[in-house]
Each structure stands twice: as C-alpha cells, then as structure tokens.
Amino acid sequence: MESTISSSSSRSVSPSSSSSPNSPPPSVTMVVVSPCAACKILRRRCAEKCVLAPYFPPNDPIKFTTAHRVFGASNIIKFLQELPESQRADAVSSMVYEANARLRDPVYGCAGSICQLQKQVSDLQAQLAKAQAEIVNMQCQQANFMALICMEMGQSTPQTISPPQQSLDNFPMNYLDDNIGSWETLWT
C-alpha cells in the first residue's frame, strides 16, 4: 500500500530529513493521502490530478474492479477524459451499472434487463386493461339487471304489488352484489 506524505509547501518530507538529530522537527502539517481504488488495483502511483480518484474512492475497490473487468482501465480513462467534469460522475455510475449487468448476463447486459422490465410492464398493462374491461362489464350487467327489475315492476298488476313496500328505494342493494355471479352467464 503506497501513501504520499505532503507538507504545506507541497514537498515530501521524511522524518530523517531534519537538519540535526537533536533539533525539533520543523512545524510542517503532514497529510497522508491514500491512492484511489483504481490506482491500488492497477498498482501504480496515484497522481495528484488522477482522473479516476474522484469516482473510485479507496474504500470502494469493488466499484473499479467491476468496471475494469468489462471495459478496461485505459478505456475508462479515455472515456472520462473526453467528457466534461459535470458528466463524469453519471458516466462512471452508468459504466459500473452496465459492468454489473454484463457480469450477470454476458450476452445482453443492460438490454436484457430492459427487455425483461418492458415485458413485465406490458403484462401488467394487459392485466389492468382486462380488469378495467371486467369492471365495465359488471357495470353493464348491473344496469341491465336494474332495467330488467324496473320492467318487471312496471308490468306487474297493482293487486300483487303494494306501492309503499316494493319501491326501488327499499330494494336491498346487497342482493345485487351477492348475486352478480349467477347473472354473469346471462350477459357474457
């Protein structure tokens, strides 16, 4: 594991470079910088302006390993150098996603996942259309049933039906809900 020690004057300082063995060390702020995950995996020195460092942090080496397996380090670097900095994070995210998909499905990659999701959406839309058609069908059945009841009540003689007790307002609506299944074969 390689680390760079830098001071406030941008020079490397080692503990043995002090002027005399008895003098105190100079007051220099020391910062230990770890190489990015890409440089660690590639076993190279991480430059100060490493193109990969902002997108492949040292604590997430799997991200670079996955992208490196599919695209290769030189292609990733070329691709990032050609893009403006504002688009690089999204490009790295897309490359890592595509690389994961390619490792799961080497033939189709993301396209396979997209096709599968489109098929699922299509199937769900068909189920929704079928359910909506069933609702319309049930509403039509209910309207036809109500029309049939109204016609039968209108054709009845006044002697058999007493007007206050047999109005549609007093008709039990749960009867319609409970018996729709028995009338379904008549209307379909």
Secondary structure, DSSP 8 states (H G I E B T S, - for coil): ---EEE-TTS----GGGSSSSSS-------EEE---HHHHHHT----TT-SSTTTS-TT-HHHHHHHHHHH-HHHHHHHHHHS-HHHHHHHHHHHHHHHHHHHH-TTTTHHHHHHHHHHHHHHHHHHHHHHHHHHHHHHHHHHHHHHHHHHHHHHS-TTT--TTTS-GGGS-HHHHHHHHHHHHHHH-
